[in-house]
Amino acid sequence: MRGRPSTAVIAVATVVVGAITLVGCAGPEESGPPAARVSAWVSTAGGGAAIGTVEVDSANIGNAIAHHSSPAAIKTVCALLTNDAETAIGNLPTPDTQLTDDLNNAYQDGAAAGDDCFKGASGTKALMRRSASERKKLIPLLATAAQRMSALVGHTTSTSTTQPAPDNDPFN
Protein backbone atom coordinates (compact mmCIF):
# COMPACT_ATOMS: atom_id res chain seq x y z
CA MET A 1 0.00 0.00 0.00
CA ARG A 2 1.54 3.24 -1.16
CA GLY A 3 0.64 6.65 0.06
CA ARG A 4 1.53 7.85 3.49
CA PRO A 5 4.80 6.71 5.07
CA SER A 6 4.54 4.72 8.29
CA THR A 7 5.18 6.28 11.67
CA ALA A 8 8.42 4.29 11.97
CA VAL A 9 9.72 5.68 8.65
CA ILE A 10 8.89 9.22 9.75
CA ALA A 11 10.63 8.67 13.09
CA VAL A 12 13.79 7.32 11.45
CA ALA A 13 13.82 10.18 8.94
CA THR A 14 13.44 12.71 11.76
CA VAL A 15 16.36 11.18 13.68
CA VAL A 16 18.59 11.17 10.57
CA VAL A 17 17.78 14.79 9.72
CA GLY A 18 18.33 15.82 13.35
CA ALA A 19 21.70 14.07 13.48
CA ILE A 20 22.83 15.70 10.24
CA THR A 21 21.75 19.08 11.56
CA LEU A 22 23.68 18.61 14.82
CA VAL A 23 26.84 17.52 13.00
CA GLY A 24 26.58 20.66 10.88
CA CYS A 25 26.43 22.74 14.07
CA ALA A 26 29.76 21.49 15.40
CA GLY A 27 32.03 24.46 15.95
CA PRO A 28 35.67 24.54 14.91
CA GLU A 29 36.71 23.41 18.42
CA GLU A 30 34.60 20.28 18.06
CA SER A 31 35.74 18.89 14.72
CA GLY A 32 38.91 18.47 12.75
CA PRO A 33 42.44 17.55 13.77
CA PRO A 34 43.60 18.42 17.32
CA ALA A 35 45.85 21.28 16.14
CA ALA A 36 42.94 22.93 14.33
CA ARG A 37 40.56 22.43 17.26
CA VAL A 38 42.98 23.89 19.80
CA SER A 39 43.89 26.74 17.46
CA ALA A 40 40.20 27.57 17.06
CA TRP A 41 39.73 27.46 20.84
CA VAL A 42 42.73 29.77 21.36
CA SER A 43 41.21 32.25 18.90
CA THR A 44 37.66 32.16 20.21
CA ALA A 45 38.45 31.91 23.94
CA GLY A 46 41.49 34.21 23.90
CA GLY A 47 43.58 31.40 25.42
CA GLY A 48 46.97 33.05 24.98
CA ALA A 49 45.81 36.48 26.12
CA ALA A 50 44.22 34.96 29.23
CA ILE A 51 47.58 33.45 30.22
CA GLY A 52 49.28 36.80 29.63
CA THR A 53 46.67 38.70 31.60
CA VAL A 54 47.04 36.45 34.64
CA GLU A 55 50.85 36.77 34.41
CA VAL A 56 50.60 40.57 34.29
CA ASP A 57 48.13 40.62 37.18
CA SER A 58 50.52 38.56 39.29
CA ALA A 59 53.43 40.86 38.45
CA ASN A 60 51.30 43.91 39.26
CA ILE A 61 50.74 42.57 42.77
CA GLY A 62 54.47 42.20 43.25
CA ASN A 63 55.03 45.73 41.96
CA ALA A 64 52.34 47.20 44.21
CA ILE A 65 53.85 45.52 47.25
CA ALA A 66 57.43 46.49 46.29
CA HIS A 67 56.38 50.12 45.90
CA HIS A 68 54.62 50.09 49.29
CA SER A 69 51.27 50.95 47.72
CA SER A 70 48.29 51.53 49.95
CA PRO A 71 46.25 48.53 51.10
CA ALA A 72 43.41 49.73 48.86
CA ALA A 73 45.69 49.79 45.80
CA ILE A 74 47.05 46.35 46.64
CA LYS A 75 43.51 45.01 47.10
CA THR A 76 42.63 46.37 43.65
CA VAL A 77 45.40 44.46 41.88
CA CYS A 78 44.66 41.36 43.97
CA ALA A 79 41.00 41.50 42.95
CA LEU A 80 42.04 41.80 39.30
CA LEU A 81 44.06 38.61 39.55
CA THR A 82 41.16 36.74 41.12
CA ASN A 83 38.68 38.10 38.58
CA ASP A 84 40.86 37.42 35.53
CA ALA A 85 41.76 33.91 36.72
CA GLU A 86 38.09 33.08 37.33
CA THR A 87 37.12 34.52 33.95
CA ALA A 88 39.77 32.34 32.31
CA ILE A 89 38.42 29.27 34.13
CA GLY A 90 35.07 30.08 32.53
CA ASN A 91 36.64 29.63 29.08
CA LEU A 92 37.51 26.01 29.85
CA PRO A 93 37.45 23.25 28.77
CA THR A 94 39.80 23.27 25.83
CA PRO A 95 39.67 20.57 23.12
CA ASP A 96 42.67 18.90 24.84
CA THR A 97 42.25 17.31 28.28
CA GLN A 98 45.85 17.86 29.36
CA LEU A 99 45.77 21.52 28.31
CA THR A 100 42.49 21.95 30.19
CA ASP A 101 44.02 20.42 33.31
CA ASP A 102 47.18 22.55 33.03
CA LEU A 103 45.20 25.76 32.59
CA ASN A 104 42.72 24.89 35.31
CA ASN A 105 45.55 24.20 37.79
CA ALA A 106 47.20 27.52 36.94
CA TYR A 107 44.00 29.55 37.06
CA GLN A 108 42.85 27.95 40.32
CA ASP A 109 46.23 28.84 41.82
CA GLY A 110 45.94 32.38 40.47
CA ALA A 111 42.46 32.83 41.91
CA ALA A 112 43.64 31.55 45.29
CA ALA A 113 46.67 33.88 45.20
CA GLY A 114 44.42 36.84 44.43
CA ASP A 115 41.96 35.92 47.19
CA ASP A 116 44.69 35.48 49.79
CA CYS A 117 46.32 38.74 48.73
CA PHE A 118 43.01 40.63 48.90
CA LYS A 119 42.23 39.27 52.37
CA GLY A 120 45.77 39.88 53.60
CA ALA A 121 46.37 43.32 52.10
CA SER A 122 45.16 45.08 55.22
CA GLY A 123 48.00 43.60 57.24
CA THR A 124 47.64 39.83 57.57
CA LYS A 125 51.20 38.76 56.85
CA ALA A 126 50.44 35.02 56.80
CA LEU A 127 47.94 35.50 53.95
CA MET A 128 50.37 37.74 52.07
CA ARG A 129 53.10 35.08 52.40
CA ARG A 130 50.69 32.41 51.17
CA SER A 131 49.71 34.61 48.23
CA ALA A 132 53.38 35.16 47.40
CA SER A 133 53.98 31.40 47.48
CA GLU A 134 50.97 30.78 45.24
CA ARG A 135 52.11 33.47 42.79
CA LYS A 136 55.59 31.93 42.73
CA LYS A 137 54.02 28.59 41.67
CA LEU A 138 51.67 30.33 39.23
CA ILE A 139 54.24 31.42 36.65
CA PRO A 140 55.65 27.91 36.01
CA LEU A 141 52.10 26.54 35.84
CA LEU A 142 51.20 29.14 33.21
CA ALA A 143 54.43 28.41 31.32
CA THR A 144 53.62 24.69 31.24
CA ALA A 145 50.16 25.43 29.86
CA ALA A 146 51.54 27.86 27.26
CA GLN A 147 54.11 25.27 26.14
CA ARG A 148 51.39 22.61 25.82
CA MET A 149 49.21 25.01 23.82
CA SER A 150 52.09 25.88 21.48
CA ALA A 151 53.00 22.21 21.01
CA LEU A 152 49.40 21.39 20.10
CA VAL A 153 48.98 24.17 17.54
CA GLY A 154 52.48 23.73 16.09
CA HIS A 155 53.79 27.24 16.77
CA THR A 156 54.40 29.57 19.67
CA THR A 157 51.12 31.00 20.85
CA SER A 158 51.21 34.66 21.82
CA THR A 159 50.40 35.47 25.43
CA SER A 160 50.52 39.19 24.78
CA THR A 161 47.80 41.23 26.38
CA THR A 162 48.13 44.06 23.89
CA GLN A 163 47.00 44.25 20.33
CA PRO A 164 49.47 45.53 17.77
CA ALA A 165 48.76 48.98 16.42
CA PRO A 166 47.14 48.88 13.00
CA ASP A 167 49.61 49.15 10.17
CA ASN A 168 48.29 52.03 8.06
CA ASP A 169 51.30 52.08 5.75
CA PRO A 170 49.82 51.65 2.24
CA PHE A 171 53.18 50.35 0.95
CA ASN A 172 53.33 47.33 3.24
For each residue, the residues with C-beta under 8 A, 3 or more apart:
1:
2:
3:
4:
5: 9 10 13
6: 9 10
7: 10 11
8: 11 12
9: 5 6 12 13
10: 5 6 7 13 14
11: 7 8 14 15
12: 8 9 15 16
13: 5 9 10 16 17
14: 10 11 17 18
15: 11 12 18 19
16: 12 13 19 20
17: 13 14 20 21
18: 14 15 21 22
19: 15 16 22 23
20: 16 17 23 24
21: 17 18 24 25
22: 18 19 25 26
23: 19 20 26
24: 20 21
25: 21 22
26: 22 23 30 31
27: 30 31 40 44
28: 31 32 36 37 40 44
29: 37 38 40 41 44 94 95
30: 26 27 37 95
31: 26 27 28 37
32: 28 36 37 40
33: 36 37
34: 37 38 95 96 152
35: 38 39 152 153 154
36: 28 32 33 39 40
37: 28 29 30 31 32 33 34 40 41 95 96
38: 29 34 35 41 42 94 95 96 99 149 152 153
39: 35 36 42 43 153
40: 27 28 29 32 36 37 43 44 95
41: 29 37 38 44 45 47 94 95
42: 38 39 45 46 47 48 149 153 157
43: 39 40 46
44: 27 28 29 40 41
45: 41 42 50 91 94
46: 42 43 49 50 91
47: 41 42 50 51 91 94 103 149 157
48: 42 51 52 146 149 157 158 159 160
49: 46 52 53 158 159 160 161
50: 45 46 47 53 54 84 87 88 91
51: 47 48 54 55 88 103 106 142 145 146 149 159
52: 48 49 55 56 158 159 160 161
53: 49 50 56 57 84 88 161
54: 50 51 57 58 81 84 85 88 106 107 110 138 142
55: 51 52 58 59 138 139 142 159
56: 52 53 59 60 161
57: 53 54 60 61 77 80 81 84 85 110 114
58: 54 55 61 62 81 110 113 135 138 139
59: 55 56 62 63
60: 56 57 63 64 77 80 81
61: 57 58 64 65 74 77 78 81 113 114 117 131 135
62: 58 59 65 66 135
63: 59 60 66 67
64: 60 61 67 69 73 74 77
65: 61 62 68 69 74 128
66: 62 63
67: 63 64
68: 65
69: 64 65 73 74
70: 73 74
71: 74 75 121 122 123
72: 75 76
73: 64 69 70 76 77
74: 61 64 65 69 70 71 77 78 117 121
75: 71 72 78 79 117 118 121 122
76: 72 73 79 80
77: 57 60 61 64 73 74 80 81 117
78: 61 74 75 81 82 114 115 117 118 121 131
79: 75 76 82 83 114 118
80: 57 60 76 77 83 84 114
81: 54 57 58 60 61 77 78 84 85 110 111 113 114 117
82: 78 79 85 86 110 111 114 115 118
83: 79 80 86 87 114
84: 50 53 54 57 80 81 87 88 110
85: 54 57 81 82 88 89 107 108 110 111 114
86: 82 83 89 90 107 111
87: 50 83 84 90 91
88: 50 51 53 54 84 85 91 92 103 107 110
89: 85 86 92 104 107 108 111
90: 86 87
91: 45 46 47 50 87 88
92: 88 89 100 103 104 107
93: 97 100
94: 29 38 41 45 47 99 100 103
95: 29 30 34 37 38 40 41 99
96: 34 37 38 99 100 148 152
97: 93 100 101
98: 101 102 148
99: 38 94 95 96 102 103 145 148 149 152
100: 92 93 94 96 97 103 104
101: 97 98 104 105
102: 98 99 105 106 141 144 145 148
103: 47 51 88 92 94 99 100 106 107 145
104: 89 92 100 101 107 108
105: 101 102 108 109 141
106: 51 54 102 103 109 110 138 141 142 144 145
107: 54 85 86 88 89 92 103 104 110 111
108: 85 89 104 105 111 112
109: 105 106 112 113 134 137 138 141
110: 54 57 58 81 82 84 85 88 106 107 113 114 134 135 138 142
111: 81 82 85 86 89 107 108 114 115
112: 108 109 115 116 134
113: 58 61 81 109 110 116 117 131 134 135 138
114: 57 61 78 79 80 81 82 83 85 110 111 117 118 131
115: 78 82 111 112 118 119
116: 112 113 119 120 127 128 130 131 134
117: 61 74 75 77 78 81 113 114 120 121 127 128 131 135
118: 75 78 79 82 114 115 121
119: 115 116 124 127
120: 116 117 123 124 125 126 127 128 130 131
121: 71 74 75 78 117 118 128
122: 71 75
123: 71 120
124: 119 120 127 128
125: 120 128 129
126: 120 129 130
127: 116 117 119 120 124 130 131
128: 65 116 117 120 121 124 125 131 132
129: 125 126 132 133
130: 116 120 126 127 133 134
131: 61 78 113 114 116 117 120 127 128 134 135
132: 128 129 135 136
133: 129 130 136 137
134: 109 110 112 113 116 130 131 137 138
135: 58 61 62 110 113 117 131 132 138 139
136: 132 133 139
137: 109 133 134 140 141
138: 54 55 58 106 109 110 113 134 135 141 142
139: 55 58 135 136 142 143
140: 137 143 144
141: 102 105 106 109 137 138 144 145
142: 51 54 55 106 110 138 139 145 146 159
143: 139 140 146 147
144: 102 106 140 141 147 148
145: 51 99 102 103 106 141 142 148 149
146: 48 51 142 143 149 150 157 159
147: 143 144 150 151
148: 96 98 99 102 144 145 151 152
149: 38 42 47 48 51 99 145 146 152 153 157
150: 146 147 153 154 155 156 157
151: 147 148 154
152: 34 35 38 96 99 148 149
153: 35 38 39 42 149 150 157
154: 35 150 151
155: 150
156: 150
157: 42 47 48 146 149 150 153
158: 48 49 52
159: 48 49 51 52 55 142 146
160: 48 49 52
161: 49 52 53 56
162:
163:
164: 167
165:
166:
167: 164 172
168:
169: 172
170:
171:
172: 167 169
